[in-house]
Amino acid sequence: MAQFDVVKKNLENRGFAVSCFATSAEAVAYLDSQIDGKTVGFGGSMTLEALGLYEKLGTHNLMYWHQRIPEGKTGNEIKAVANGAQIYMSSINGLAETGEIINIDGNCNRVAAILYGHEKVYLVAGQNKLAKDYDAALWRARNIAAPLNTKRLNRKTPCAIKGDKCYDCRSPERICAALSVLWTKPSSCDYEIILIEENLGF
């Protein structure tokens, strides 16, 4: 897994634990072995969706994800409970080889939950999320991840219609309202970055 050597070292220098895997199956098996009997919140993520992690962990953990809303509940209710879970899981919109971790959010439940309030946060990234440095990772988050997610959600924004870049629009359907950057590991809880040698999510 030589392609992750540089970013792994830089993430560890910033205080993060890092685990690298050749395949999604290996990453899922590892996470399944690490998380047991916990309340687990998920942020909106096509990476987590692709891994099938909700279903796997759900056999022995109590799961909260607004992409899987139980009957009688609302998305906002699930987001609130997820943000108070013992474990929180999210993907990454842009990961700099220099170690900065970037996420952009519309509702802001995901960026808020990543930053505070849990025993442990796991952040999962496929190889397609890597960028050379902070500026390139930010560019990726704004101009690749955000437009693809906006199009997936059928929003009426310039980036979804043209599909080429961020237009910094003022559309009421804009999904990029806030940006979070993890410069180093926050002191409030444990963090582990899961790197997978596959293209996953946006």
C-alpha positions, 0 to 999 in steps of 0.5 A: 500500500505504498500509495498511502505511505506519505499521507499515513505518515503525515496523518499520524504526525497530526495525531490520527490513528490510521489503518490501510486496506487493499480492499473494501471487504478487508476494511469492513471486516476490520471495522466490524471487529472494532465496533461492538455493542455501541450506538453508531451514527452515520453521516451522509456518505456514498462511500459508507453506502458502497461499503454496506457498513450500516447493514454489517454493523447493524447486526450487533450495534444500534445504528442511526443514519438519516439514509435509513429512516425507521418508520415513525421517525424523521430525518432530523430526529435521526440526525440529532441522535446520530450526532450524540452516538458513541461512535460516529462514521463519515467519509472524506471529501478531500484528503491532502497527502500533507494530512489535512482532512476536508469536508463540505456539508449542507445541513451541517450535521455531518461536519458538526458531528465529526468535530465533537461529541463521541467516544471515537470518530472513524473517517473512511476514504478511498484512494480517489479522495487523495490530493497532493496538498491542502489547496488541491484537497479543497479544490477536490471537495468543492469542484468534484465531490460537491457537484457530484453529490448535488447532481445525485440529490437532484438539486437545481444548482449551476454545478449540478446542471453543468457538472463541471465546477463549483459556481459559489452560487446562492441557490436555495438548493445549494448543498455546500453551506459549511467547510470543516478542516481537521488540521490535527486530531481534536483532543475531545475523542479518538480518531481513526482514518480508514484508507482503502485502495479502491475508488469509493464515493465522490 
